[in-house]
């Protein structure tokens, strides 16, 4: 690992139409994505505008669908030789922490694509349904300590646990470097 290569990536993406900008104060958009800077402020007019742009109903993951997504993310990371450190699939979004040499936006797009295929196989009547919001969040984690803090957030600070995976054999030798 060099100073120009992140230790890991913290990737988040949401289900289509479930977390519109302005709905809550913790969302991030292209103007509010710098680490440790203010998030989007609550704005009901922006939510109404976002809903007017939607081309489909919002997509919410129920337990079986969350399990399918979790298993597919694990399988995709294994196949691609990406080191999956933590995963939490929620009803309206998911968080992934992964170590890989692949760019994070490519990882996110592949995870969305393979998860969509698995969901389509499970529910072939809704293949055309939009499942994911455009893009998502791709944060760089620059060292082991920051990565461990992100893993803790993903696994223990999301409310009631849903479908989760933790790589308990991860190498944390450089947590304090």
N, C-alpha and C positions, 0 to 999 in steps of 0.2 A: 504494500500500500504506500503510495507516495502522497505528497501534500496536494497534488492536483487530482488525485483519485479519491472519491468519497469512500468511507468505510462501508456504507450501506445506503439503501434508499428507503424512504418512507412514502409509500404510494397510497393514495386514497381516491376512490371514485364512488360516485353515487348512482343510485337507481334513478331511472328517468323520471323527472318531474317531482321528485320527493323532497328536494332541498333547493328551492329556488332562492336566488340571491335576494336579500332583503327580508326574508322570512324570519331569520334569527340573526343575532349579532355576531355569531361565530363563523359565518361563512367567509369564503375567500374567493375573490374574482381576480381578473388579470391586473387590476389596479391595486389590489390589497393582498399581494402574495409574498411580500418580503418577510422573512423570518423576524419575529419580535416587533412587528409594526401593527397598527390598528387593522381590525377586520372590517368587513362591510357593516354598515350600520343598519338597524332595522328600518325597513321602508315598505309599507303596505302597497304603495303605488308601483314600486318595482316588482313586487310579487304578482300583482294583477297583470302587469305588462308581460312578465315571464309566462304566466298561465295563458295569455292570449297567443303566445308564440308556439305553444305546445301542439305537436302534431298527433299525439296519442295520449291516452290516459296515463296517469302515473303508474309506475311499476314497483310493486312492493314484494319483497321476498318473504315467503312463509317458511316454516321450519324445513320442510323437505327440499325446497328450492335453495335455502341457505346451505344445507348439507351437500347438495349437488355442486354448488359454487365452491364451497370449501374443498371438496375432494378434487375438483377440476383444477383449482389453483395449486394444490399440492402436487398433483400429477404433472401439470405443465412445468412447474419449477423443477421437479425431479428430472423430467425429460430434457429440459433445456440446460440442466446442470447449474441452475441458479440456487443459491443457498437460502432457502426460505427460513427466516428467523422467527417470524410471528405473523399470525393472521387472525383477524376477527371479522366474521361476516355478520352484519347487522341486517335488519329488515329493510333499511333504506340506503345503506352504504357499506363499504368494506375498507379495512385498513390492511396493508401488506407491508412487512419489513423484509427486505431481501438484499442479499449481497450478490452482485453480478457485475460482469464486465460490460454488459449490454446497457445501452442508454435507458433511463427510467421511463421515458415516454413510449419506447418500443415495448418494454416489459408490460406497462399498463395496457397498451393496445392489444398485445397478445393475450394477456389474462382476460380482458373483456371479450375478445373474440372466442377463445376456447370455452369460457364460461357460458357465453350465449349459445354456442353449439350444443353444449351439454344440457342447457335449459330447454332448447328447442327439441332435443331428442326426448326429454321427459314430457314435454307438452307440445306436441307437434301442431296442435290447432292454433297456437299463438306464435308461430315462427316469425311473422311480420312485425310483431310488437316490438317497440323500442324498449330496450332493457336498461341501457346505461345513458347517463348524461354525457354530453360532449366533453372530452378531455377529463380532467381531474386534477389532483394535486400530486406533484412529484418533488419531494424534498430530499436534499442531500444530507446525509448524516456523516459528519467528518471524523468521528472517532468512536471508540468502543463505549465510552461513558454516555455520550449523547444517544448512541444506538440503544443502550440498555434503558435509558430513560424513555425513549420512544416505545420500546417493547413493553415497558411497564404501563405506559399510557394506553397502548392498544389492548392489552390483556386485562387491565384492572381499573381503568377509568372511563369505561364506556357504558356504565349502567349495568343492568342485569346481563350476565354473560349469555351470549348466543353461541353460534358455532365458532369455535376457536381452535387454533393450532399454535403450539409453541415448540420450537426446536430446542429441547433441553440439553442437547449435546453441543450447543454452539460454543465456539471458542471465545472466551471472554478474557483471555490473557492480557489484552491491551485495553481493558475497560478504563483504566486511569491514565492512559497516554494521551 
